[in-house]
Amino acid sequence: MQLHNREVRQDVRELGALLGDVLEDQTSRRAFETVESCRTAAIDYRSGEADSRRPLATELEGLSPNHQRVVARAFTTYFELINLAEERERVRSIREGSQEDDLDDSLETAAEELAEEDVETVEEILDDVLIEPTFTAHPTEARRKTVKAKLRTVATHLETLDERLLTDKESSQIWRDLDGEVTSLWQTPQVRKRQPEPEDEARNVQWYLENTLFDVVGEVYDELADALETELDATVDVPKLFEFRSWAGSDRDGNPFVTPEVTANTLERQREVIVERYHDQLKRLSGVLSQDGSRIDVGETFEASLEADREDLPGTARTAEERYPGEPYRQKLRHMRERLRRVGDVRPGGYADGKELHDDLDVIAKSLRQNGAETVVEAHVDPLRRQVATFGFSLASLDLRDHRQKHTDAIGEALERDGIDYDALSEDERVDLLTDAILQDEQVIDLENREGLTEESARVLELFDRLAGWQAEYGVHAIDTYAISMTDEPSHVLEVLFLADQAGIVSLPEHCGVDVVPLLETEYALSGARRIMGTLFENEAYTQALEARGRTQEIMLGYSDSNKENGFLAANWSLYENQLHLAEICDDYDVTMRLFHGRGGSISRGGGPMNEALLALPNSTITGQVKFTEQGEAIAEKYGNPRIAERNIEQMVNAQLRARKDAIENPEEEIDEEWIEAMDTMADAARTEYRDLLETEGFVSYFEEATPITVIEDLALGSRPASRSGERSVEDLRAIPWVFSWTQSRCILPGWYAIASGIDAYLEEGGEIETLREMYEEWPFFRTTLDNAALSLSRTDLEIAAEYADLATEERRDRFFPRLTEEYERAADLVTTIGRREDLHTRDWLGENLERRNPYVDPLNLLQTHLLGRTHLTDVEERTLRLTVKGIAAGMKNTG
């Protein structure tokens, strides 16, 4: 069966030609020829037909500012279009793999593996699993929303050309529309003129939830249910396996612009969106459920439910009976639509929560089944039931987050008014005070009285005061998690529980309306995990809160700052060890642990293939529940296209089901002691080398000179500031611009630096390459770590990086760049040797991807280094420089 009409080379070629035509039409023949000249010069060098990039650099430097801008714009737009061509190729691969039944990590392969167990064990595994992708507003998305919308239209046209049989006239019309869309894209500003606001970021996240994920969740459940029934030869009820959460509009850490009003607006808008989607689905369902009531028996349960609706909404009942006489299902659905309209309304009769809507759908499903309409239920009712179970009335539950110092300061200022010097108390004294305050009935502080407090402390009290109202209005589950950045002490967790108690959303021992989540990211916190968590698990107030939340403790691990502090290899090993340690602590106290992995999009910030990451986690940490952040351009790449979104969710479910099965069979995986000693040696040496680099005098200045960090800090990428205090230091700089800057300069140091030093230290102490090869082949953690480093190494280009190094002073260039080069070359050699392969990358598609992209990124890099080397830039040159950042980000398909 022929599933597709095109291939990626054709898409790339024809989109490139279309862009060339638009470029010539919108600028001039000369501009077109300039871009073509730069393109062919870059290709000639990469293919070996030219000995030097110097002619290309000279041509770029000699262009007028306006022509430089055209070149930057042309290559940036090219990458935007080529990314769509590669997305289409990925969809082809998914569809063809599905047709041939040979997709790795599919729901079918998961079902085959589960079928090794009895039905009861399979049901236990399914009940344990809950996957929570959590969308953040971290500023790593370099494209404007307007640009993304236009590109999505182009993607739709490509899909039509590829998957439909078209007449010549129809094909011609689509290419006309494509021409118009690319022309409009060319005429649209690529660079934001204003900084995005938190509500813009919340709407961006909302778009993927509403327009992609809402439509694919039902399909995932259906496919899994079918696969399990086939493999087990038994019907298994598949429970809720995943839900979506968001930080957009609620993450306050380092972002003063996320106010309580922003959070309130986000909650309201998300409820409006999801309720409207349910309303549309019920209207569609009404077109299906047109059964004649005189020919079927709807059953007592359905009759009772419909009669209750008539009593609650008599006006609606009259309308429904007049419009749908003798059609009971349509009458029921008319009442359900009215109840949806009244959600959040002053009029009575609206649904209180998603469960009530779900219950009504259950009533309809049961009645249909009693009348032999099982296929109608499966095709039309069950998908909506899954959607309601997944999205509720909140679309995505919000997590609150703030820095622990904010809570400490707010409590200190509030208690000072009553004569309590909280700041002067020791840690033990703070724990005792907070515990007693939580357990007593009387309120200690009045959250509404913010007189005399600093602005930041007043905002903290206002947030908790309003949290109670939000939970009353939107339901507890809509906003029931609070993450604490830089948690170092037990009191930091109790402070949030105390403030929640003062707000009335905690009433122990009966009720605790919030999960308090410590974010452990410093070496002090991670090494003191038993001190922190043990104190909490033995604390009377916190134990009662834990009981009220089902004895499940969520703990967040920060990947980004850990990497920036320790380097890639040491950070990965530290995180692995600390996960084991946390699992041991929770097991000692009979607490179910839910790890929250604070992963970024790039390799150095915890990125990489999610299914591989889930399977590489230590068995003792796999309780079934797992949570992880999705950030920046990774959201668009994973969830922008419905088929790719479905595939990503499918892979997550596959990995977590298999991992949970393995964890039940092998609660403690056996890891050779020699391997652990090897990792200890490598991690210690790698950390020492990495820290030595960062602390070498002049390195921060080199970083500032040899990367576009100053440009990135000024880009309107997100609403959050690029640094914590505005100072120039590696420690103060946020992880995202740190990684973004190295990625732009093609020296992706955060993803590989010091790996070679670590491995060499192990070998110098008598370690064997064969042992490392054995570790790679048999230990998922080590294999995934090295494969991810290999991805960063393969995307690094030291020839281009040398152009950036030349921007530094000669003394600093000669001191640092040879050091980076030596570490890179040794790392590339060791990774390929250990992995027994010729190329750094293990995926053919990546090699083709790099070969296709590199020649087109080169002109942008060379133009960027030229402009960075200028002391004074015109307004046009400033805009061009910022545009090169966008273009390189699109070409690398990665920012931070």
Summary of the structure (lengths in Angstrom):
residues: 896
radius of gyration: 28.8
end to end distance: 41.1
largest distance: 91.3
contacts: 3097
relative contact order: 0.10
helix: 67%
strand: 6%
